[in-house]
Amino acid sequence: MTETISVNHRTFQTLAIQSLRYCMGRRTFAVIDCVKFIREHWQDLTKHAKAIIIRDLDEALQSHEDDLRDNRGYCYLGDQCYYQKWKNLREWINEQA
């Protein structure tokens, strides 16, 4: 069952950011769902929310790349397949500008 619900715009922004932060580093389908959600609703986000998402993505990608460079056993964004999903999202965001 698909049901439409309503939340105010500020709550929506907060939930989008929190969802991104929660999903980064997870090793589950939640990563794919979150990336899809951010793409589908990018136009609905404020400039401020977009800036936060971009900053968080950039920091996470850098942390992951640092982990790889330093041969750590665990990387910030999890497995390579999940890192690639986040990197693809960041590249897609660049194309939206």
N, CA and C atoms as an extended XYZ file, in Angstrom:
291
Properties=species:S:1:pos:R:3:atomname:S:1:resname:S:1:resid:I:1 pbc="F F F"
N         0.845       -1.177        0.000 N   MET     1
C         0.000        0.000        0.000 CA  MET     1
C         0.889        1.238        0.000 C   MET     1
N         0.640        2.121       -0.932 N   THR     2
C         1.355        3.390       -0.990 CA  THR     2
C         0.399        4.483       -0.567 C   THR     2
N         0.793        5.177        0.454 N   GLU     3
C        -0.045        6.240        0.994 CA  GLU     3
C         0.781        7.516        1.059 C   GLU     3
N         0.208        8.614        0.651 N   THR     4
C         0.894        9.896        0.717 CA  THR     4
C         0.693       10.496        2.094 C   THR     4
N         1.800       10.990        2.664 N   ILE     5
C         1.709       11.697        3.936 CA  ILE     5
C         2.265       13.098        3.735 C   ILE     5
N         1.995       13.947        4.684 N   SER     6
C         2.429       15.335        4.570 CA  SER     6
C         3.277       15.712        5.775 C   SER     6
N         4.425       16.331        5.498 N   VAL     7
C         5.260       16.913        6.550 CA  VAL     7
C         5.633       18.314        6.095 C   VAL     7
N         5.919       19.187        7.061 N   ASN     8
C         6.300       20.533        6.641 CA  ASN     8
C         7.693       20.499        6.016 C   ASN     8
N         8.003       21.537        5.270 N   HIS     9
C         9.237       21.572        4.483 CA  HIS     9
C        10.480       21.482        5.356 C   HIS     9
N        10.476       22.141        6.491 N   ARG    10
C        11.638       22.096        7.388 CA  ARG    10
C        11.884       20.671        7.894 C   ARG    10
N        10.817       19.991        8.256 N   THR    11
C        10.937       18.606        8.705 CA  THR    11
C        11.467       17.728        7.577 C   THR    11
N        10.985       17.962        6.372 N   PHE    12
C        11.442       17.209        5.208 CA  PHE    12
C        12.949       17.377        5.010 C   PHE    12
N        13.435       18.617        5.110 N   GLN    13
C        14.873       18.887        4.962 CA  GLN    13
C        15.666       18.113        6.017 C   GLN    13
N        15.193       18.200        7.251 N   THR    14
C        15.871       17.528        8.361 CA  THR    14
C        15.907       16.020        8.140 C   THR    14
N        14.798       15.445        7.726 N   LEU    15
C        14.741       13.999        7.497 CA  LEU    15
C        15.656       13.567        6.354 C   LEU    15
N        15.750       14.376        5.317 N   ALA    16
C        16.639       14.047        4.197 CA  ALA    16
C        18.093       14.012        4.661 C   ALA    16
N        18.497       15.016        5.422 N   ILE    17
C        19.874       15.081        5.928 CA  ILE    17
C        20.140       13.935        6.901 C   ILE    17
N        19.211       13.691        7.809 N   GLN    18
C        19.397       12.610        8.778 CA  GLN    18
C        19.455       11.248        8.097 C   GLN    18
N        18.659       11.069        7.076 N   SER    19
C        18.672        9.812        6.336 CA  SER    19
C        20.039        9.585        5.695 C   SER    19
N        20.560       10.616        5.061 N   LEU    20
C        21.883       10.521        4.451 CA  LEU    20
C        22.929       10.149        5.499 C   LEU    20
N        22.929       10.848        6.606 N   ARG    21
C        23.929       10.605        7.653 CA  ARG    21
C        23.802        9.200        8.235 C   ARG    21
N        22.587        8.744        8.409 N   TYR    22
C        22.368        7.402        8.948 CA  TYR    22
C        22.874        6.334        7.974 C   TYR    22
N        22.620        6.538        6.699 N   CYS    23
C        22.924        5.505        5.708 CA  CYS    23
C        24.398        5.438        5.324 C   CYS    23
N        25.122        6.532        5.459 N   MET    24
C        26.543        6.496        5.111 CA  MET    24
C        27.269        5.530        6.049 C   MET    24
N        27.984        4.594        5.460 N   GLY    25
C        28.704        3.598        6.241 CA  GLY    25
C        27.928        2.314        6.463 C   GLY    25
N        26.652        2.302        6.093 N   ARG    26
C        25.851        1.083        6.228 CA  ARG    26
C        26.189        0.133        5.094 C   ARG    26
N        25.987       -1.118        5.359 N   ARG    27
C        26.206       -2.159        4.353 CA  ARG    27
C        24.887       -2.866        4.091 C   ARG    27
N        23.911       -2.089        3.640 N   THR    28
C        22.573       -2.627        3.399 CA  THR    28
C        21.939       -1.928        2.205 C   THR    28
N        20.770       -2.414        1.845 N   PHE    29
C        20.002       -1.799        0.765 CA  PHE    29
C        19.615       -0.358        1.083 C   PHE    29
N        19.729        0.042        2.347 N   ALA    30
C        19.374        1.409        2.741 CA  ALA    30
C        20.188        2.436        1.967 C   ALA    30
N        21.410        2.090        1.612 N   VAL    31
C        22.254        3.005        0.836 CA  VAL    31
C        21.597        3.300       -0.505 C   VAL    31
N        21.164        2.267       -1.185 N   ILE    32
C        20.534        2.434       -2.497 CA  ILE    32
C        19.252        3.239       -2.368 C   ILE    32
N        18.454        2.943       -1.354 N   ASP    33
C        17.209        3.684       -1.131 CA  ASP    33
C        17.479        5.157       -0.852 C   ASP    33
N        18.488        5.437       -0.042 N   CYS    34
C        18.800        6.818        0.312 CA  CYS    34
C        19.292        7.594       -0.906 C   CYS    34
N        20.187        7.002       -1.673 N   VAL    35
C        20.696        7.657       -2.881 CA  VAL    35
C        19.543        7.958       -3.832 C   VAL    35
N        18.668        7.005       -4.002 N   LYS    36
C        17.502        7.197       -4.877 CA  LYS    36
C        16.619        8.330       -4.355 C   LYS    36
N        16.387        8.358       -3.055 N   PHE    37
C        15.557        9.394       -2.440 CA  PHE    37
C        16.165       10.784       -2.648 C   PHE    37
N        17.463       10.907       -2.404 N   ILE    38
C        18.128       12.202       -2.572 CA  ILE    38
C        18.011       12.667       -4.021 C   ILE    38
N        18.229       11.777       -4.958 N   ARG    39
C        18.107       12.148       -6.379 CA  ARG    39
C        16.678       12.576       -6.723 C   ARG    39
N        15.716       11.810       -6.267 N   GLU    40
C        14.318       12.102       -6.597 CA  GLU    40
C        13.848       13.420       -6.006 C   GLU    40
N        14.424       13.821       -4.888 N   HIS    41
C        13.940       15.012       -4.193 CA  HIS    41
C        14.948       16.154       -4.158 C   HIS    41
N        16.009       16.055       -4.944 N   TRP    42
C        17.038       17.092       -4.945 CA  TRP    42
C        16.427       18.471       -5.206 C   TRP    42
N        15.512       18.556       -6.147 N   GLN    43
C        14.901       19.845       -6.489 CA  GLN    43
C        14.019       20.374       -5.358 C   GLN    43
N        13.628       19.530       -4.431 N   ASP    44
C        12.771       19.946       -3.318 CA  ASP    44
C        13.562       20.456       -2.118 C   ASP    44
N        14.880       20.293       -2.160 N   LEU    45
C        15.716       20.686       -1.031 CA  LEU    45
C        16.149       22.147       -1.152 C   LEU    45
N        16.298       22.795       -0.022 N   THR    46
C        16.778       24.180       -0.016 CA  THR    46
C        18.273       24.207       -0.329 C   THR    46
N        18.767       25.391       -0.670 N   LYS    47
C        20.205       25.542       -0.913 CA  LYS    47
C        21.000       25.141        0.324 C   LYS    47
N        20.482       25.491        1.493 N   HIS    48
C        21.165       25.164        2.743 CA  HIS    48
C        21.240       23.648        2.949 C   HIS    48
N        20.141       22.952        2.738 N   ALA    49
C        20.126       21.489        2.885 CA  ALA    49
C        21.057       20.842        1.868 C   ALA    49
N        21.041       21.351        0.643 N   LYS    50
C        21.942       20.822       -0.384 CA  LYS    50
C        23.398       21.016        0.022 C   LYS    50
N        23.712       22.180        0.560 N   ALA    51
C        25.093       22.458        0.981 CA  ALA    51
C        25.533       21.495        2.083 C   ALA    51
N        24.639       21.200        3.006 N   ILE    52
C        24.962       20.257        4.087 CA  ILE    52
C        25.196       18.859        3.512 C   ILE    52
N        24.335       18.441        2.615 N   ILE    53
C        24.473       17.123        1.997 CA  ILE    53
C        25.784       17.031        1.224 C   ILE    53
N        26.105       18.063        0.464 N   ILE    54
C        27.357       18.084       -0.296 CA  ILE    54
C        28.552       18.016        0.648 C   ILE    54
N        28.525       18.814        1.701 N   ARG    55
C        29.627       18.809        2.671 CA  ARG    55
C        29.783       17.428        3.305 C   ARG    55
N        28.665       16.848        3.742 N   ASP    56
C        28.717       15.534        4.388 CA  ASP    56
C        29.233       14.459        3.429 C   ASP    56
N        28.772       14.509        2.188 N   LEU    57
C        29.253       13.550        1.192 CA  LEU    57
C        30.745       13.718        0.943 C   LEU    57
N        31.185       14.957        0.763 N   ASP    58
C        32.605       15.213        0.501 CA  ASP    58
C        33.479       14.715        1.645 C   ASP    58
N        33.059       14.984        2.876 N   GLU    59
C        33.832       14.532        4.040 CA  GLU    59
C        33.861       13.008        4.125 C   GLU    59
N        32.731       12.378        3.863 N   ALA    60
C        32.659       10.916        3.934 CA  ALA    60
C        33.497       10.267        2.834 C   ALA    60
N        33.411       10.802        1.631 N   LEU    61
C        34.207       10.262        0.532 CA  LEU    61
C        35.697       10.402        0.828 C   LEU    61
N        36.090       11.551        1.359 N   GLN    62
C        37.497       11.765        1.695 CA  GLN    62
C        37.954       10.803        2.793 C   GLN    62
N        37.125       10.625        3.811 N   SER    63
C        37.467        9.688        4.891 CA  SER    63
C        37.638        8.271        4.356 C   SER    63
N        36.743        7.880        3.468 N   HIS    64
C        36.822        6.546        2.872 CA  HIS    64
C        38.113        6.399        2.067 C   HIS    64
N        38.419        7.404        1.259 N   GLU    65
C        39.634        7.362        0.441 CA  GLU    65
C        40.889        7.347        1.317 C   GLU    65
N        40.860        8.078        2.425 N   ASP    66
C        41.979        8.051        3.377 CA  ASP    66
C        42.144        6.653        3.973 C   ASP    66
N        41.022        6.021        4.315 N   ASP    67
C        41.064        4.660        4.861 CA  ASP    67
C        41.687        3.690        3.857 C   ASP    67
N        41.299        3.826        2.588 N   LEU    68
C        41.873        2.968        1.545 CA  LEU    68
C        43.371        3.204        1.415 C   LEU    68
N        43.750        4.467        1.364 N   ARG    69
C        45.161        4.833        1.212 CA  ARG    69
C        46.006        4.279        2.357 C   ARG    69
N        45.448        4.325        3.563 N   ASP    70
C        46.176        3.888        4.754 CA  ASP    70
C        46.024        2.391        5.032 C   ASP    70
N        45.383        1.679        4.107 N   ASN    71
C        45.189        0.227        4.231 CA  ASN    71
C        44.518       -0.180        5.534 C   ASN    71
N        43.538        0.598        5.953 N   ARG    72
C        42.784        0.228        7.149 CA  ARG    72
C        41.864       -0.941        6.805 C   ARG    72
N        41.556       -1.734        7.771 N   GLY    73
C        40.718       -2.908        7.544 CA  GLY    73
C        39.275       -2.565        7.225 C   GLY    73
N        38.822       -1.430        7.708 N   TYR    74
C        37.439       -1.011        7.475 CA  TYR    74
C        37.461        0.389        6.890 C   TYR    74
N        36.683        0.609        5.869 N   CYS    75
C        36.605        1.931        5.249 CA  CYS    75
C        35.312        2.629        5.653 C   CYS    75
N        35.376        3.932        5.734 N   TYR    76
C        34.309        4.767        6.271 CA  TYR    76
C        32.940        4.479        5.647 C   TYR    76
N        32.896        4.314        4.345 N   LEU    77
C        31.613        4.096        3.673 CA  LEU    77
C        31.321        2.623        3.411 C   LEU    77
N        32.062        1.751        4.069 N   GLY    78
C        31.805        0.325        3.926 CA  GLY    78
C        32.478       -0.257        2.700 C   GLY    78
N        31.831       -1.217        2.093 N   ASP    79
C        32.394       -1.907        0.937 CA  ASP    79
C        32.475       -0.986       -0.275 C   ASP    79
N        33.309       -1.386       -1.235 N   GLN    80
C        33.535       -0.586       -2.439 CA  GLN    80
C        32.235       -0.312       -3.194 C   GLN    80
N        31.331       -1.280       -3.217 N   CYS    81
C        30.072       -1.076       -3.952 CA  CYS    81
C        29.257        0.070       -3.350 C   CYS    81
N        29.309        0.216       -2.032 N   TYR    82
C        28.573        1.306       -1.388 CA  TYR    82
C        29.298        2.630       -1.573 C   TYR    82
N        30.616        2.610       -1.469 N   TYR    83
C        31.408        3.808       -1.760 CA  TYR    83
C        31.059        4.325       -3.153 C   TYR    83
N        30.968        3.415       -4.115 N   GLN    84
C        30.687        3.821       -5.493 CA  GLN    84
C        29.303        4.455       -5.624 C   GLN    84
N        28.322        3.951       -4.876 N   LYS    85
C        26.981        4.560       -4.901 CA  LYS    85
C        27.046        6.010       -4.430 C   LYS    85
N        27.786        6.262       -3.334 N   TRP    86
C        27.907        7.627       -2.806 CA  TRP    86
C        28.698        8.508       -3.763 C   TRP    86
N        29.754        7.966       -4.338 N   LYS    87
C        30.558        8.736       -5.287 CA  LYS    87
C        29.725        9.094       -6.516 C   LYS    87
N        28.940        8.140       -7.001 N   ASN    88
C        28.066        8.411       -8.145 CA  ASN    88
C        27.044        9.493       -7.812 C   ASN    88
N        26.510        9.459       -6.600 N   LEU    89
C        25.569       10.500       -6.183 CA  LEU    89
C        26.252       11.856       -6.201 C   LEU    89
N        27.457       11.925       -5.665 N   ARG    90
C        28.180       13.205       -5.623 CA  ARG    90
C        28.453       13.717       -7.026 C   ARG    90
N        28.826       12.845       -7.932 N   GLU    91
C        29.054       13.241       -9.323 CA  GLU    91
C        27.753       13.711       -9.967 C   GLU    91
N        26.662       13.031       -9.675 N   TRP    92
C        25.357       13.430      -10.203 CA  TRP    92
C        24.985       14.822       -9.692 C   TRP    92
N        25.236       15.081       -8.419 N   ILE    93
C        24.952       16.402       -7.845 CA  ILE    93
C        25.743       17.469       -8.589 C   ILE    93
N        27.006       17.196       -8.889 N   ASN    94
C        27.815       18.161       -9.640 CA  ASN    94
C        27.188       18.493      -10.985 C   ASN    94
N        26.592       17.510      -11.612 N   GLU    95
C        25.954       17.717      -12.912 CA  GLU    95
C        24.685       18.559      -12.808 C   GLU    95
N        24.096       18.638      -11.628 N   GLN    96
C        22.845       19.380      -11.445 CA  GLN    96
C        23.070       20.881      -11.337 C   GLN    96
N        24.292       21.285      -11.078 N   ALA    97
C        24.587       22.713      -10.859 CA  ALA    97
C        24.505       23.525      -12.119 C   ALA    97
